[in-house]
């Protein structure tokens, strides 16, 4: 039995609307096995939701998602893929 890898990709998006829209399109475009996890990432010292980035966390145990394609995808919503 081979060990299971815990590979994740994190896409950083500028606001909740962009993150939710991207999450919907992401599943269709990349044929994901599971929904990406949407996480609010407040900037240091900020409590206001307007000052938050939103993260889409994707599991990729099989390593089938291309980091460059994910980065380009996030760029469509003025975001980026965070390097691990």
C-alpha positions in Angstrom: 0.0 0.0 0.0 1.5 3.3 -1.0 1.3 6.3 1.3 -1.3 9.0 0.6 0.1 12.4 -0.2 -1.5 15.4 1.4 -0.9 17.8 -1.6 -3.0 21.0 -1.5 -3.2 24.0 -3.7 -4.3 27.4 -2.3 -5.8 30.0 -4.6 -5.9 33.6 -3.1 -8.8 35.7 -4.3 -9.6 39.4 -3.5 -13.1 39.0 -2.2 -15.9 36.6 -1.3 -17.9 37.0 -4.6 -14.8 36.3 -6.7 -14.0 33.2 -4.5 -17.5 31.8 -4.7 -17.7 32.3 -8.5 -14.3 30.8 -9.0 -15.2 27.8 -6.8 -18.2 27.0 -9.0 -16.2 27.3 -12.3 -13.1 25.5 -10.8 -15.0 22.3 -10.2 -16.3 22.2 -13.8 -13.1 23.2 -15.5 -10.8 20.9 -13.7 -13.3 18.0 -13.0 -12.5 18.0 -9.3 -13.5 15.0 -7.1 -14.5 17.3 -4.2 -15.6 20.9 -3.7 -12.8 23.3 -3.0 -12.8 24.6 0.6 -13.6 28.4 0.9 -11.7 30.1 3.8 -11.7 33.8 4.8 -8.2 35.0 5.5 -8.3 38.3 7.5 -5.2 40.5 7.0 -3.2 41.0 10.1 -5.0 43.3 12.6 -8.1 43.7 10.4 -11.5 42.6 11.5 -13.5 44.1 8.6 -14.6 41.6 6.0 -13.7 44.2 3.3 -10.0 43.8 4.4 -10.0 40.0 3.9 -8.7 37.8 1.2 -10.5 34.6 0.4 -8.8 31.3 -0.1 -9.8 28.3 -2.1 -8.1 25.2 -0.8 -7.9 22.2 -3.2 -6.8 18.7 -2.3 -4.7 17.1 -5.0 -3.4 13.7 -3.7 -2.9 12.4 -7.3 -0.9 15.5 -8.3 -3.0 15.9 -11.5 -3.6 19.6 -11.2 -1.1 21.8 -13.0 0.1 24.7 -10.8 0.6 27.0 -13.8 -3.0 26.4 -14.9 -4.3 27.0 -11.4 -2.3 30.3 -11.2 -3.7 31.4 -14.6 -7.2 30.4 -13.4 -6.9 32.5 -10.2 -5.6 35.4 -12.3 -9.0 35.5 -14.1 -10.4 36.8 -10.8 -7.4 39.0 -9.9 -6.0 36.3 -7.7 -3.0 34.0 -7.6 -1.9 30.5 -6.5 0.1 30.5 -3.3 3.4 28.6 -3.4 3.6 25.9 -0.7 
